[in-house]
Amino acid sequence: MKKFIMFLMIAMLVTPNSFALNVFTCEPEWKSLTEEITKNTADVYSATNASQDVHYIQAKPSLMAKIRKADMVVCTGADLEIGWLPLILRKAGSAKVQEGGANLIYASQYVTTIEKPTRIDRADGDVHPNGNPHLHLNPYNILKVGKIIVDKLADIDSENANFYAQNYDNFAAKMRAKIKDWENQARELNGVNIITNHKNMSYLFDWLNIKTIGTLEPKPGIPATSKHLGELKTLTEKNKIAFIAYAPFESSKPAKWLSQESGIKAVVLPYTIGGNKQVNDLFDLFAVSIDLMLGAKGK
């Protein structure tokens, strides 16, 4: 009995005060990050999964129902969710999570985006005026966004601010240590040339100094054509290419065709949490991605 009472006392010290916190996230990476900070004390929901292209999501009633309960919303921004999120936000129950609200976080507002276009013209395909929005694939960006999430949680639920801050500090310390390991592990990828389907993994490649010299899409959002693939085959004959990369939600046909024609390995990188069976959290995401790229590159 004494042991049971002591267990309850310890649990009370380490468990936050009860607060029915609901967090709506747009993508699995922000769900995972929020869960690292809240440690199962909040109901954290992701509107999308790894098998979906976030550009093309339907504003379904089920998403509207979820966002009505939200105390906080965490999305990428930079127009990634422009086709569906504004419709859902209008149905939010609290003004604080609607556009311009205090509890709506756009990750892109807290990091430096890359690949900003020099001009905006629909003839150039699906371009993003505010830069490449797929920013979660640089772990340094994850740390920056995590700090914003923990600060916002402290505003919403001040009684448990220390709990959230400690969880973030523990997560950040582990992430920083892992970043050093990953950067050392990925040294042989430094400076290699690759071809990718769409520039949705540019932050991963930019972080590790991997050079994208061609995309399977002739223009962003435009499916591969036989003419363009023929041009890429010529490109592979003139340049040493380490591998061809694409995401789980993208068609494998263009990558496999070019791989067969060129002899260069094609690899499916997970892109986000759940992108393959081994990727269950943010640490897995980067570790597995690097392992897959090293394996595809070969010796």
C-alpha positions as CSV (number, residue, x, y, z in Angstrom):
1,M,0.0,0.0,0.0
2,K,2.8,2.4,0.9
3,K,4.5,1.7,-2.4
4,F,1.2,2.4,-4.3
5,I,0.8,5.7,-2.4
6,M,4.4,6.7,-3.2
7,F,3.8,5.8,-6.9
8,L,0.8,8.1,-6.9
9,M,2.8,11.0,-5.3
10,I,5.5,10.6,-7.9
11,A,3.0,10.5,-10.7
12,M,1.4,13.7,-9.5
13,L,4.8,15.4,-9.5
14,V,5.7,14.5,-13.1
15,T,2.2,14.6,-14.7
16,P,0.8,18.0,-15.8
17,N,-2.5,19.4,-14.4
18,S,-5.5,18.2,-16.3
19,F,-6.2,20.3,-19.4
20,A,-8.2,19.0,-22.2
21,L,-6.0,20.4,-24.9
22,N,-6.8,19.8,-28.6
23,V,-4.2,20.5,-31.2
24,F,-5.0,20.3,-34.9
25,T,-1.9,19.9,-37.2
26,C,-1.9,19.9,-40.9
27,E,0.9,17.4,-41.4
28,P,2.3,14.4,-39.6
29,E,5.7,16.1,-38.9
30,W,3.9,18.8,-36.8
31,K,1.8,16.2,-35.0
32,S,5.0,14.3,-34.1
33,L,6.7,17.4,-32.9
34,T,3.7,18.5,-30.8
35,E,3.5,15.1,-29.2
36,E,7.2,15.3,-28.3
37,I,6.3,18.4,-26.3
38,T,2.9,17.4,-24.8
39,K,3.8,13.8,-24.1
40,N,0.4,12.3,-24.6
41,T,-1.3,14.9,-22.4
42,A,-3.1,16.5,-25.4
43,D,-5.3,15.2,-28.3
44,V,-3.1,15.9,-31.3
45,Y,-4.5,15.3,-34.7
46,S,-3.0,15.4,-38.2
47,A,-5.2,16.4,-41.2
48,T,-3.0,14.5,-43.6
49,N,-0.8,11.4,-43.8
50,A,2.3,10.2,-45.6
51,S,0.4,8.7,-48.5
52,Q,-1.1,12.1,-49.4
53,D,0.2,15.1,-51.4
54,V,-0.6,18.0,-49.0
55,H,-1.1,20.3,-52.0
56,Y,-4.2,18.4,-53.0
57,I,-6.4,17.7,-50.0
58,Q,-10.2,18.1,-49.9
59,A,-11.7,20.3,-47.2
60,K,-13.9,17.4,-45.9
61,P,-16.5,17.8,-43.1
62,S,-14.5,15.5,-40.9
63,L,-11.6,18.0,-40.9
64,M,-14.0,20.8,-40.2
65,A,-15.4,18.9,-37.2
66,K,-11.9,18.3,-35.9
67,I,-10.8,22.0,-36.2
68,R,-13.9,23.2,-34.3
69,K,-12.5,21.6,-31.2
70,A,-8.9,22.9,-31.6
71,D,-7.2,25.1,-29.0
72,M,-4.2,25.4,-31.3
73,V,-3.5,24.8,-35.0
74,V,0.0,24.1,-36.4
75,C,0.5,24.1,-40.1
76,T,3.3,24.8,-42.6
77,G,2.1,27.8,-44.4
78,A,3.9,29.4,-47.3
79,D,0.9,28.4,-49.4
80,L,1.4,24.7,-49.0
81,E,-2.2,24.2,-47.7
82,I,-3.7,27.1,-49.7
83,G,-6.1,24.9,-51.6
84,W,-7.9,23.6,-48.5
85,L,-6.9,25.1,-45.2
86,P,-8.6,28.5,-45.5
87,L,-11.9,26.7,-46.0
88,I,-11.4,24.7,-42.9
89,L,-10.2,27.6,-40.7
90,R,-13.4,29.4,-41.3
91,K,-15.2,26.6,-39.5
92,A,-13.0,26.7,-36.4
93,G,-14.8,27.1,-33.2
94,S,-12.4,29.6,-31.7
95,A,-11.4,32.9,-33.3
96,K,-7.9,32.3,-31.9
97,V,-7.2,29.5,-34.4
98,Q,-8.7,31.3,-37.4
99,E,-6.6,33.3,-39.8
100,G,-4.8,36.0,-37.9
101,G,-5.6,34.3,-34.5
102,A,-3.1,34.1,-31.7
103,N,-3.2,30.3,-31.6
104,L,-2.6,29.6,-35.3
105,I,1.0,28.8,-36.0
106,Y,2.5,28.8,-39.5
107,A,5.9,27.1,-39.3
108,S,7.1,29.0,-42.4
109,Q,7.0,32.3,-40.5
110,Y,9.7,31.2,-38.2
111,V,12.3,29.8,-40.5
112,T,14.2,31.0,-43.6
113,T,12.6,29.5,-46.7
114,I,14.7,28.6,-49.7
115,E,14.1,28.6,-53.5
116,K,12.1,31.8,-53.6
117,P,11.1,32.4,-57.2
118,T,12.4,35.5,-59.0
119,R,9.1,35.8,-60.8
120,I,5.5,34.6,-60.4
121,D,4.1,33.2,-63.6
122,R,1.6,30.3,-63.9
123,A,3.6,29.3,-67.0
124,D,6.3,28.2,-64.6
125,G,4.1,25.6,-63.0
126,D,3.0,25.4,-59.4
127,V,5.4,27.8,-57.8
128,H,5.3,29.2,-54.2
129,P,5.8,32.9,-53.9
130,N,7.1,32.7,-50.4
131,G,9.6,30.0,-51.1
132,N,9.7,26.2,-50.9
133,P,7.2,25.2,-48.1
134,H,8.5,21.7,-47.4
135,L,10.7,23.0,-44.6
136,H,10.4,20.2,-42.1
137,L,13.2,18.2,-43.8
138,N,15.9,20.3,-42.2
139,P,16.2,19.3,-38.5
140,Y,17.3,22.8,-37.5
141,N,13.9,24.1,-38.7
142,I,12.3,21.5,-36.5
143,L,14.0,22.9,-33.5
144,K,12.9,26.5,-34.4
145,V,9.3,25.5,-34.8
146,G,9.3,23.4,-31.7
147,K,10.3,26.5,-29.6
148,I,7.4,28.4,-31.1
149,I,5.0,25.5,-30.2
150,V,6.2,25.3,-26.6
151,D,5.9,29.0,-26.1
152,K,2.4,29.0,-27.5
153,L,1.4,26.0,-25.3
154,A,2.6,28.0,-22.3
155,D,0.3,30.9,-23.3
156,I,-2.7,28.6,-23.7
157,D,-2.0,26.3,-20.6
158,S,0.2,28.3,-18.3
159,E,-0.2,25.9,-15.4
160,N,1.8,23.3,-17.4
161,A,4.3,25.6,-19.0
162,N,7.2,24.1,-17.2
163,F,6.2,20.6,-18.2
164,Y,6.1,21.6,-21.9
165,A,9.4,23.5,-21.6
166,Q,11.2,20.5,-20.0
167,N,9.9,18.2,-22.7
168,Y,11.1,20.5,-25.4
169,D,14.5,20.9,-23.8
170,N,14.9,17.1,-23.6
171,F,13.8,16.7,-27.2
172,A,16.0,19.5,-28.4
173,A,19.1,18.2,-26.6
174,K,18.5,14.7,-28.2
175,M,17.9,16.3,-31.6
176,R,21.1,18.4,-31.5
177,A,23.2,15.3,-30.6
178,K,21.6,13.3,-33.4
179,I,22.2,16.1,-35.9
180,K,25.9,15.9,-35.3
181,D,25.8,12.1,-35.8
182,W,23.7,12.4,-39.0
183,E,26.0,15.1,-40.4
184,N,29.0,12.9,-39.8
185,Q,27.3,9.8,-41.2
186,A,26.2,11.7,-44.4
187,R,29.6,13.1,-45.2
188,E,30.0,10.9,-48.3
189,L,26.8,12.5,-49.7
190,N,28.3,15.9,-49.6
191,G,28.4,17.4,-53.1
192,V,26.8,14.5,-54.9
193,N,24.4,15.1,-57.8
194,I,20.9,13.7,-57.8
195,I,17.6,13.8,-59.7
196,T,14.3,14.1,-57.8
197,N,10.7,14.0,-58.8
198,H,9.5,17.3,-57.2
199,K,11.4,19.8,-55.1
200,N,9.6,18.6,-51.9
201,M,12.8,17.3,-50.3
202,S,15.0,20.3,-51.1
203,Y,15.6,21.2,-47.4
204,L,17.0,17.7,-46.7
205,F,19.3,18.0,-49.7
206,D,20.3,21.6,-48.9
207,W,21.1,20.6,-45.3
208,L,23.4,17.8,-46.5
209,N,24.8,19.7,-49.5
210,I,23.3,17.3,-52.0
211,K,22.9,18.9,-55.5
212,T,19.6,18.5,-57.3
213,I,20.5,18.9,-61.0
214,G,17.2,17.7,-62.5
215,T,13.6,17.0,-61.6
216,L,11.3,14.3,-63.2
217,E,8.7,17.0,-63.4
218,P,9.4,19.4,-66.3
219,K,7.8,22.1,-64.2
220,P,6.6,22.1,-60.6
221,G,3.3,20.2,-60.4
222,I,3.5,19.1,-64.1
223,P,3.7,15.3,-64.6
224,A,6.8,13.9,-66.3
225,T,6.6,13.6,-70.1
226,S,8.4,11.2,-72.4
227,K,10.3,14.2,-74.0
228,H,11.5,15.5,-70.6
229,L,12.5,12.0,-69.4
230,G,14.6,11.6,-72.6
231,E,16.3,14.9,-71.8
232,L,17.0,13.6,-68.3
233,K,18.5,10.4,-69.7
234,T,20.9,12.5,-71.7
235,L,21.7,14.5,-68.5
236,T,22.6,11.3,-66.7
237,E,25.0,10.4,-69.5
238,K,26.9,13.7,-69.1
239,N,26.9,13.9,-65.3
240,K,27.5,11.5,-62.5
241,I,24.3,11.0,-60.6
242,A,24.2,9.4,-57.2
243,F,20.5,8.4,-57.1
244,I,17.0,9.3,-58.2
245,A,14.6,10.2,-55.4
246,Y,10.9,10.4,-55.0
247,A,8.3,10.5,-52.2
248,P,5.8,7.7,-51.2
249,F,2.8,9.7,-52.6
250,E,4.4,10.2,-56.0
251,S,4.1,8.0,-59.0
252,S,7.1,5.6,-59.2
253,K,6.8,5.1,-63.0
254,P,9.1,8.1,-64.1
255,A,11.8,7.3,-61.6
256,K,11.8,3.6,-62.4
257,W,11.9,4.3,-66.1
258,L,14.9,6.6,-65.8
259,S,16.5,4.1,-63.4
260,Q,16.2,1.3,-65.8
261,E,17.5,3.4,-68.7
262,S,20.4,4.9,-66.9
263,G,21.4,2.2,-64.4
264,I,21.1,4.7,-61.5
265,K,19.2,3.5,-58.4
266,A,15.8,5.0,-57.6
267,V,14.9,5.4,-53.9
268,V,11.7,6.2,-52.2
269,L,12.5,8.6,-49.3
270,P,9.9,8.7,-46.5
271,Y,9.3,12.4,-46.7
272,T,7.4,12.5,-43.4
273,I,6.3,10.4,-40.4
274,G,4.8,7.1,-41.7
275,G,6.5,7.4,-45.0
276,N,7.7,3.8,-44.5
277,K,7.3,1.3,-41.7
278,Q,10.5,2.3,-40.0
279,V,9.6,6.0,-39.6
280,N,7.5,6.5,-36.5
281,D,8.9,9.8,-35.3
282,L,11.1,12.7,-36.3
283,F,14.3,11.0,-35.3
284,D,13.4,8.0,-37.5
285,L,12.6,10.4,-40.4
286,F,16.1,11.7,-40.7
287,A,17.9,8.5,-39.7
288,V,16.1,6.4,-42.2
289,S,16.3,9.0,-45.0
290,I,20.1,9.2,-44.7
291,D,20.4,5.4,-44.5
292,L,18.3,5.0,-47.7
293,M,20.4,7.7,-49.6
294,L,23.7,6.1,-48.6
295,G,22.4,2.7,-49.6
296,A,21.2,4.0,-53.0
297,K,24.4,5.8,-53.6
298,G,26.5,2.7,-53.0
299,K,30.3,2.8,-52.9
